[in-house]
Amino acid sequence: MSTVDFTDDYPRFTPAMKKTHKILVPDMLPWHFDILIHVMKQEGYDVDVLRSEGREVIDEGLKHVHNDTCFPALCVIGQYLNALKSGKYDPDRTAVLITQSGGGCRASNYVPLIRKALRAEFPKVPVLSLNFSGLEKGNGLELSLSFLLRLMYGIFYGDLIMSCFNQTKPYELNAGDCDRARAACVEEIKRALDAKKYARLKKNVRFILNTFAAVPVSGEKRLRVGIVGEIYVKYSPLGNSHLEDFLLSEGCEPVVPALMDFILYCIINNVNDAKLYGKNKKSAMLYRFIYKYVYGKQKKIIKLTKQHGRYEPQHDFEHLRSCADRVINQGVKMGEGWLIPAEMAALAETGTENIVCAQPFGCLPNHIAGKGAARVVKQLLPEANIVPVDYDPSATKVNQENRIKLMLATARERMGN
Protein backbone atom coordinates (compact mmCIF):
# COMPACT_ATOMS: atom_id res chain seq x y z
CA MET A 1 0.00 0.00 0.00
CA SER A 2 1.51 3.33 -1.04
CA THR A 3 1.65 6.35 1.20
CA VAL A 4 1.75 10.05 0.43
CA ASP A 5 4.51 12.18 1.94
CA PHE A 6 3.00 15.40 3.27
CA THR A 7 6.28 16.75 4.72
CA ASP A 8 7.25 20.29 3.79
CA ASP A 9 9.92 20.01 1.13
CA TYR A 10 10.04 23.64 0.04
CA PRO A 11 13.32 25.58 0.29
CA ARG A 12 13.76 27.60 3.47
CA PHE A 13 15.61 30.85 4.00
CA THR A 14 18.34 30.22 6.57
CA PRO A 15 20.40 32.81 8.51
CA ALA A 16 23.43 31.90 6.38
CA MET A 17 21.56 33.02 3.24
CA LYS A 18 21.62 36.57 4.55
CA LYS A 19 25.15 36.84 3.16
CA THR A 20 24.58 35.00 -0.10
CA HIS A 21 21.06 35.73 -1.33
CA LYS A 22 19.38 38.68 -3.01
CA ILE A 23 15.83 39.26 -1.70
CA LEU A 24 13.18 40.44 -4.16
CA VAL A 25 10.34 42.63 -2.89
CA PRO A 26 7.22 43.52 -4.95
CA ASP A 27 6.61 47.24 -5.41
CA MET A 28 3.68 47.66 -3.04
CA LEU A 29 4.68 50.82 -1.16
CA PRO A 30 6.34 53.37 -3.46
CA TRP A 31 6.21 56.06 -0.79
CA HIS A 32 7.75 53.98 1.97
CA PHE A 33 10.05 51.40 0.43
CA ASP A 34 13.04 53.70 -0.13
CA ILE A 35 13.22 54.14 3.63
CA LEU A 36 12.13 50.64 4.70
CA ILE A 37 14.55 48.93 2.31
CA HIS A 38 17.33 51.09 3.77
CA VAL A 39 16.41 49.72 7.21
CA MET A 40 16.58 46.17 5.86
CA LYS A 41 19.99 46.83 4.35
CA GLN A 42 21.15 48.11 7.72
CA GLU A 43 20.20 44.68 9.05
CA GLY A 44 22.43 43.04 6.46
CA TYR A 45 19.77 42.00 3.93
CA ASP A 46 20.51 42.50 0.22
CA VAL A 47 17.19 43.72 -1.17
CA ASP A 48 15.85 44.77 -4.58
CA VAL A 49 12.41 46.33 -5.11
CA LEU A 50 10.78 45.11 -8.32
CA ARG A 51 9.49 47.99 -10.45
CA SER A 52 8.49 45.91 -13.48
CA GLU A 53 5.09 46.60 -15.02
CA GLY A 54 3.15 45.89 -18.18
CA ARG A 55 1.00 43.11 -19.53
CA GLU A 56 3.85 40.60 -19.41
CA VAL A 57 3.89 40.85 -15.60
CA ILE A 58 0.15 40.20 -15.35
CA ASP A 59 0.38 37.32 -17.82
CA GLU A 60 3.13 35.68 -15.75
CA GLY A 61 0.85 35.87 -12.73
CA LEU A 62 -2.10 34.43 -14.66
CA LYS A 63 -0.06 31.33 -15.50
CA HIS A 64 -0.06 30.33 -11.82
CA VAL A 65 -2.90 32.23 -10.09
CA HIS A 66 -6.55 31.82 -11.02
CA ASN A 67 -8.21 35.07 -12.05
CA ASP A 68 -10.74 34.76 -9.21
CA THR A 69 -8.16 34.10 -6.49
CA CYS A 70 -6.78 37.56 -5.76
CA PHE A 71 -5.53 40.29 -8.08
CA PRO A 72 -2.76 41.45 -5.67
CA ALA A 73 -1.43 37.87 -5.48
CA LEU A 74 -1.44 37.71 -9.26
CA CYS A 75 0.53 40.98 -9.51
CA VAL A 76 3.06 39.98 -6.85
CA ILE A 77 3.71 36.51 -8.31
CA GLY A 78 3.88 38.01 -11.80
CA GLN A 79 6.60 40.44 -10.69
CA TYR A 80 8.60 37.65 -9.03
CA LEU A 81 8.52 35.38 -12.08
CA ASN A 82 9.15 38.23 -14.51
CA ALA A 83 12.24 39.23 -12.53
CA LEU A 84 13.57 35.68 -12.19
CA LYS A 85 13.15 35.11 -15.93
CA SER A 86 14.89 38.37 -16.82
CA GLY A 87 18.35 36.87 -16.29
CA LYS A 88 19.25 39.61 -13.82
CA TYR A 89 19.12 37.27 -10.82
CA ASP A 90 20.71 33.91 -10.04
CA PRO A 91 17.83 31.62 -8.92
CA ASP A 92 20.28 29.68 -6.73
CA ARG A 93 21.06 32.86 -4.79
CA THR A 94 17.71 34.63 -4.78
CA ALA A 95 14.79 34.68 -2.33
CA VAL A 96 11.45 36.52 -2.40
CA LEU A 97 9.77 38.43 0.42
CA ILE A 98 6.07 38.98 1.11
CA THR A 99 4.24 40.67 3.99
CA GLN A 100 1.32 38.95 5.74
CA SER A 101 -1.21 40.54 8.08
CA GLY A 102 -2.43 37.23 9.49
CA GLY A 103 -6.06 38.28 9.20
CA GLY A 104 -8.99 36.48 7.58
CA CYS A 105 -7.93 37.37 4.06
CA ARG A 106 -6.52 35.56 1.06
CA ALA A 107 -3.33 37.58 1.61
CA SER A 108 -2.60 35.35 4.60
CA ASN A 109 -2.40 32.47 2.11
CA TYR A 110 -0.07 34.17 -0.35
CA VAL A 111 2.97 32.15 0.75
CA PRO A 112 1.57 28.76 -0.41
CA LEU A 113 0.48 30.38 -3.69
CA ILE A 114 3.95 31.85 -4.22
CA ARG A 115 5.63 28.55 -3.34
CA LYS A 116 3.43 26.69 -5.80
CA ALA A 117 4.32 29.12 -8.60
CA LEU A 118 8.04 29.05 -7.81
CA ARG A 119 8.11 25.26 -7.51
CA ALA A 120 6.90 25.01 -11.10
CA GLU A 121 9.68 27.18 -12.53
CA PHE A 122 12.27 28.10 -9.89
CA PRO A 123 12.13 25.37 -7.22
CA LYS A 124 15.25 26.49 -5.35
CA VAL A 125 13.97 30.00 -4.54
CA PRO A 126 12.82 30.32 -0.88
CA VAL A 127 9.95 32.54 0.30
CA LEU A 128 10.43 34.89 3.25
CA SER A 129 7.46 36.14 5.26
CA LEU A 130 7.35 39.46 7.11
CA ASN A 131 4.53 39.16 9.63
CA PHE A 132 3.78 39.77 13.29
CA SER A 133 1.16 37.05 13.68
CA GLY A 134 3.29 33.97 14.16
CA LEU A 135 2.81 32.80 10.55
CA GLU A 136 5.62 30.94 8.77
CA LYS A 137 7.70 30.41 11.89
CA GLY A 138 11.30 29.64 11.10
CA ASN A 139 11.03 31.07 7.61
CA GLY A 140 10.74 34.80 8.22
CA LEU A 141 12.92 37.81 8.91
CA GLU A 142 14.78 38.09 12.19
CA LEU A 143 12.80 40.82 13.96
CA SER A 144 14.80 42.50 16.70
CA LEU A 145 13.29 45.35 18.75
CA SER A 146 15.67 47.83 17.12
CA PHE A 147 14.65 46.59 13.66
CA LEU A 148 10.95 46.95 14.47
CA LEU A 149 11.40 50.45 15.89
CA ARG A 150 13.24 51.63 12.79
CA LEU A 151 10.55 50.13 10.58
CA MET A 152 7.90 51.95 12.64
CA TYR A 153 9.63 55.32 12.33
CA GLY A 154 10.26 54.64 8.63
CA ILE A 155 6.53 54.14 8.07
CA PHE A 156 5.71 57.35 9.94
CA TYR A 157 8.21 59.37 7.89
CA GLY A 158 7.05 57.73 4.65
CA ASP A 159 3.46 58.66 5.49
CA LEU A 160 4.42 62.27 6.14
CA ILE A 161 6.46 62.56 2.93
CA MET A 162 3.53 61.09 0.96
CA SER A 163 1.07 63.52 2.56
CA CYS A 164 3.23 66.63 2.05
CA PHE A 165 4.06 65.65 -1.52
CA ASN A 166 0.40 65.20 -2.47
CA GLN A 167 -0.52 68.51 -0.83
CA THR A 168 2.27 70.29 -2.76
CA LYS A 169 2.68 68.61 -6.17
CA PRO A 170 -0.61 69.80 -7.75
CA TYR A 171 0.29 73.41 -6.96
CA GLU A 172 4.05 73.60 -7.68
CA LEU A 173 5.08 76.50 -9.90
CA ASN A 174 8.32 74.94 -11.15
CA ALA A 175 8.05 71.40 -12.47
CA GLY A 176 10.26 68.99 -10.57
CA ASP A 177 10.60 71.03 -7.36
CA CYS A 178 8.32 68.70 -5.45
CA ASP A 179 10.14 65.58 -6.64
CA ARG A 180 13.45 67.09 -5.53
CA ALA A 181 11.94 67.90 -2.13
CA ARG A 182 10.81 64.30 -1.80
CA ALA A 183 14.27 62.97 -2.67
CA ALA A 184 15.89 65.36 -0.17
CA CYS A 185 13.56 64.20 2.60
CA VAL A 186 14.22 60.51 1.90
CA GLU A 187 17.98 61.08 1.99
CA GLU A 188 17.70 63.03 5.25
CA ILE A 189 15.76 60.21 6.90
CA LYS A 190 18.33 57.69 5.66
CA ARG A 191 21.07 59.82 7.24
CA ALA A 192 19.08 59.97 10.48
CA LEU A 193 18.78 56.17 10.45
CA ASP A 194 22.51 55.75 9.84
CA ALA A 195 23.33 58.20 12.65
CA LYS A 196 20.76 56.53 14.96
CA LYS A 197 18.82 59.80 15.15
CA TYR A 198 15.64 58.41 13.60
CA ALA A 199 13.70 58.79 16.88
CA ARG A 200 14.16 62.58 16.96
CA LEU A 201 10.61 63.21 15.82
CA LYS A 202 10.58 66.98 16.19
CA LYS A 203 13.75 67.50 14.15
CA ASN A 204 12.93 65.00 11.40
CA VAL A 205 9.26 65.96 11.07
CA ARG A 206 10.11 69.66 10.86
CA PHE A 207 12.75 68.97 8.22
CA ILE A 208 10.15 67.23 6.04
CA LEU A 209 7.53 69.93 6.58
CA ASN A 210 9.98 72.79 5.95
CA THR A 211 11.47 71.16 2.85
CA PHE A 212 8.10 70.84 1.14
CA ALA A 213 6.91 74.23 2.41
CA ALA A 214 9.89 75.81 0.61
CA VAL A 215 8.51 74.69 -2.78
CA PRO A 216 6.91 77.69 -4.57
CA VAL A 217 3.21 77.00 -5.12
CA SER A 218 0.17 78.65 -6.67
CA GLY A 219 -2.93 79.56 -4.73
CA GLU A 220 -5.50 77.95 -7.01
CA LYS A 221 -8.13 75.58 -5.70
CA ARG A 222 -8.11 72.00 -6.91
CA LEU A 223 -10.37 69.01 -6.39
CA ARG A 224 -9.25 66.79 -3.55
CA VAL A 225 -9.78 63.08 -4.19
CA GLY A 226 -9.32 60.47 -1.48
CA ILE A 227 -8.08 56.93 -2.16
CA VAL A 228 -9.25 54.13 0.11
CA GLY A 229 -9.60 50.38 -0.28
CA GLU A 230 -7.66 47.13 -0.16
CA ILE A 231 -4.11 47.69 1.05
CA TYR A 232 -2.26 46.59 -2.11
CA VAL A 233 -4.32 48.37 -4.75
CA LYS A 234 -4.55 51.40 -2.50
CA TYR A 235 -0.79 52.02 -2.72
CA SER A 236 0.75 49.92 -5.51
CA PRO A 237 1.09 51.65 -8.92
CA LEU A 238 0.94 48.23 -10.60
CA GLY A 239 -2.19 47.29 -8.66
CA ASN A 240 -4.12 50.55 -9.21
CA SER A 241 -2.94 51.50 -12.71
CA HIS A 242 -0.99 54.51 -11.36
CA LEU A 243 -4.07 56.03 -9.78
CA GLU A 244 -2.26 58.90 -8.03
CA ASP A 245 -0.51 59.90 -11.26
CA PHE A 246 -3.83 59.82 -13.10
CA LEU A 247 -5.48 62.08 -10.51
CA LEU A 248 -2.58 64.52 -10.74
CA SER A 249 -2.90 64.54 -14.55
CA GLU A 250 -6.58 65.43 -14.10
CA GLY A 251 -5.65 68.47 -12.02
CA CYS A 252 -6.62 66.89 -8.68
CA GLU A 253 -4.97 66.63 -5.29
CA PRO A 254 -4.74 62.96 -4.25
CA VAL A 255 -5.40 62.34 -0.55
CA VAL A 256 -4.05 58.96 0.55
CA PRO A 257 -4.56 57.79 4.14
CA ALA A 258 -1.51 56.78 6.14
CA LEU A 259 -0.05 53.28 6.01
CA MET A 260 0.35 53.51 9.78
CA ASP A 261 -3.45 53.57 10.07
CA PHE A 262 -3.48 50.02 8.67
CA ILE A 263 -0.76 48.98 11.15
CA LEU A 264 -2.76 50.43 14.05
CA TYR A 265 -5.89 48.75 12.66
CA CYS A 266 -4.16 45.36 12.78
CA ILE A 267 -2.90 46.02 16.33
CA ILE A 268 -6.20 47.20 17.78
CA ASN A 269 -8.07 44.29 16.19
CA ASN A 270 -6.15 41.98 18.53
CA VAL A 271 -7.33 44.07 21.49
CA ASN A 272 -10.89 44.05 20.14
CA ASP A 273 -10.78 40.26 19.79
CA ALA A 274 -10.32 39.90 23.54
CA LYS A 275 -13.05 42.43 24.26
CA LEU A 276 -15.63 41.18 21.75
CA TYR A 277 -14.90 37.47 21.56
CA GLY A 278 -12.87 36.65 24.68
CA LYS A 279 -9.90 35.55 22.55
CA ASN A 280 -6.21 35.72 23.54
CA LYS A 281 -6.74 37.91 26.59
CA LYS A 282 -3.11 37.65 27.71
CA SER A 283 -1.62 38.66 24.37
CA ALA A 284 -4.22 41.44 24.14
CA MET A 285 -2.49 43.17 27.06
CA LEU A 286 0.75 43.30 25.06
CA TYR A 287 -1.07 44.58 21.96
CA ARG A 288 -2.77 47.25 24.08
CA PHE A 289 0.66 48.46 25.25
CA ILE A 290 2.04 48.46 21.69
CA TYR A 291 -1.03 50.34 20.48
CA LYS A 292 -0.64 53.08 23.08
CA TYR A 293 3.04 53.48 22.24
CA VAL A 294 2.57 53.69 18.46
CA TYR A 295 -0.56 55.85 18.72
CA GLY A 296 1.34 58.21 21.03
CA LYS A 297 3.94 58.75 18.30
CA GLN A 298 1.19 59.41 15.77
CA LYS A 299 -0.32 62.09 18.00
CA LYS A 300 3.07 63.83 18.30
CA ILE A 301 3.44 63.96 14.51
CA ILE A 302 -0.09 65.34 14.15
CA LYS A 303 0.66 67.99 16.79
CA LEU A 304 3.92 69.01 15.06
CA THR A 305 2.11 69.23 11.71
CA LYS A 306 -0.61 71.44 13.17
CA GLN A 307 2.00 73.69 14.81
CA HIS A 308 3.79 74.10 11.49
CA GLY A 309 0.54 75.32 9.95
CA ARG A 310 1.25 74.73 6.25
CA TYR A 311 -0.06 71.19 5.87
CA GLU A 312 -3.18 69.37 6.95
CA PRO A 313 -2.21 66.50 9.25
CA GLN A 314 -3.30 62.95 8.58
CA HIS A 315 -6.18 61.51 10.56
CA ASP A 316 -5.94 60.74 14.26
CA PHE A 317 -6.52 57.00 14.55
CA GLU A 318 -8.86 57.28 17.52
CA HIS A 319 -10.97 59.62 15.42
CA LEU A 320 -10.99 56.98 12.67
CA ARG A 321 -12.31 54.48 15.19
CA SER A 322 -15.10 56.85 16.16
CA CYS A 323 -15.93 57.32 12.46
CA ALA A 324 -16.12 53.55 12.06
CA ASP A 325 -18.54 53.27 14.98
CA ARG A 326 -20.98 55.48 13.07
CA VAL A 327 -21.02 53.09 10.12
CA ILE A 328 -20.03 49.55 11.09
CA ASN A 329 -18.97 47.52 14.14
CA GLN A 330 -15.24 47.21 14.84
CA GLY A 331 -15.72 43.47 15.02
CA VAL A 332 -15.89 43.52 11.21
CA LYS A 333 -12.19 43.02 10.56
CA MET A 334 -11.89 40.71 7.54
CA GLY A 335 -9.59 42.27 4.95
CA GLU A 336 -9.44 46.02 5.63
CA GLY A 337 -12.84 45.71 7.32
CA TRP A 338 -14.06 48.68 9.29
CA LEU A 339 -11.03 50.77 8.32
CA ILE A 340 -12.41 51.44 4.81
CA PRO A 341 -15.73 53.06 5.87
CA ALA A 342 -13.87 54.85 8.69
CA GLU A 343 -11.48 56.43 6.18
CA MET A 344 -14.31 57.32 3.80
CA ALA A 345 -16.24 59.06 6.59
CA ALA A 346 -13.16 60.87 7.92
CA LEU A 347 -12.22 62.09 4.44
CA ALA A 348 -15.74 63.27 3.59
CA GLU A 349 -16.19 65.24 6.81
CA THR A 350 -12.83 67.04 6.41
CA GLY A 351 -13.32 68.41 2.90
CA THR A 352 -12.35 65.42 0.75
CA GLU A 353 -15.83 64.42 -0.37
CA ASN A 354 -14.67 62.81 -3.62
CA ILE A 355 -13.39 59.30 -2.94
CA VAL A 356 -12.15 56.38 -5.03
CA CYS A 357 -12.67 53.03 -3.30
CA ALA A 358 -10.10 50.75 -4.96
CA GLN A 359 -10.91 47.04 -4.72
CA PRO A 360 -9.51 43.87 -6.28
CA PHE A 361 -12.21 42.03 -8.20
CA GLY A 362 -13.59 39.19 -6.08
CA CYS A 363 -12.27 40.52 -2.76
CA LEU A 364 -15.47 39.85 -0.82
CA PRO A 365 -14.42 41.40 2.54
CA ASN A 366 -13.56 44.71 0.92
CA HIS A 367 -16.58 44.76 -1.36
CA ILE A 368 -18.75 44.36 1.72
CA ALA A 369 -16.91 46.88 3.91
CA GLY A 370 -16.12 49.20 0.98
CA LYS A 371 -18.79 49.24 -1.72
CA GLY A 372 -21.39 47.85 0.69
CA ALA A 373 -20.75 50.48 3.36
CA ALA A 374 -20.60 53.43 0.95
CA ARG A 375 -24.38 53.87 1.05
CA VAL A 376 -24.33 54.29 4.85
CA VAL A 377 -21.48 56.80 4.58
CA LYS A 378 -23.51 58.79 2.03
CA GLN A 379 -26.53 58.74 4.33
CA LEU A 380 -24.43 60.18 7.15
CA LEU A 381 -22.54 62.59 4.88
CA PRO A 382 -24.71 63.42 1.83
CA GLU A 383 -21.90 65.42 0.22
CA ALA A 384 -19.78 62.25 -0.12
CA ASN A 385 -19.11 61.43 -3.79
CA ILE A 386 -17.81 57.84 -3.73
CA VAL A 387 -16.95 55.66 -6.72
CA PRO A 388 -15.91 52.00 -6.27
CA VAL A 389 -13.40 50.83 -8.87
CA ASP A 390 -12.51 47.18 -9.46
CA TYR A 391 -8.95 46.24 -10.41
CA ASP A 392 -8.29 42.87 -12.02
CA PRO A 393 -6.45 41.49 -15.06
CA SER A 394 -9.47 41.77 -17.36
CA ALA A 395 -10.37 45.37 -16.39
CA THR A 396 -8.93 47.93 -18.78
CA LYS A 397 -7.26 51.08 -17.58
CA VAL A 398 -9.54 53.09 -19.85
CA ASN A 399 -12.69 51.75 -18.18
CA GLN A 400 -11.26 52.37 -14.72
CA GLU A 401 -10.31 55.93 -15.59
CA ASN A 402 -13.66 56.61 -17.24
CA ARG A 403 -15.46 55.66 -14.02
CA ILE A 404 -13.26 58.06 -12.11
CA LYS A 405 -13.78 60.80 -14.72
CA LEU A 406 -17.54 60.53 -14.23
CA MET A 407 -17.04 61.03 -10.50
CA LEU A 408 -14.77 64.02 -11.19
CA ALA A 409 -17.37 65.51 -13.55
CA THR A 410 -19.94 65.39 -10.75
CA ALA A 411 -17.43 66.96 -8.36
CA ARG A 412 -16.59 69.80 -10.75
CA GLU A 413 -20.27 70.46 -11.35
CA ARG A 414 -20.70 70.88 -7.59
CA MET A 415 -17.76 73.29 -7.53
CA GLY A 416 -19.32 75.26 -10.35
CA ASN A 417 -16.36 74.71 -12.69
Secondary structure, 3 states (H helix, E strand, C coil): CCCCCCCCCCCCCCHHHHHCCEEEEECCCCCCHHHHHHHHHHCCCEEEEECCCCHHHHHHHHCCCCCCCCHHHHHHHHHHHHHHHCCCCCHHHEEEEEEECCCCCHHHHHHHHHHHHHHHHCCCCCEEEEECCCCCCCCECCCCHHHHHHHHHHHHHHHHHHHHHHHHHHHECCCCHHHHHHHHHHHHHHHHHHCCCCCCHHHHHHHHHHHHHCCCECCCCCEEEEEEECHHHHHCCCCCCCHHHHHHHCCEEEECCCHHHHHHHHHHHHHHHHHHHCCCHHHHHHHHHHHHHHHHHHHHHHHHHHHHCCCCCCCCHHHHHHHHHCCCCCCCCCCCCCHHHHHHHHHHHCCCCEEEEEEECCCHHHHHHHHHHHHHHHHHCCCCEEEEEEECCCCCHHHHHHHHHHHHHHHHHHHCC
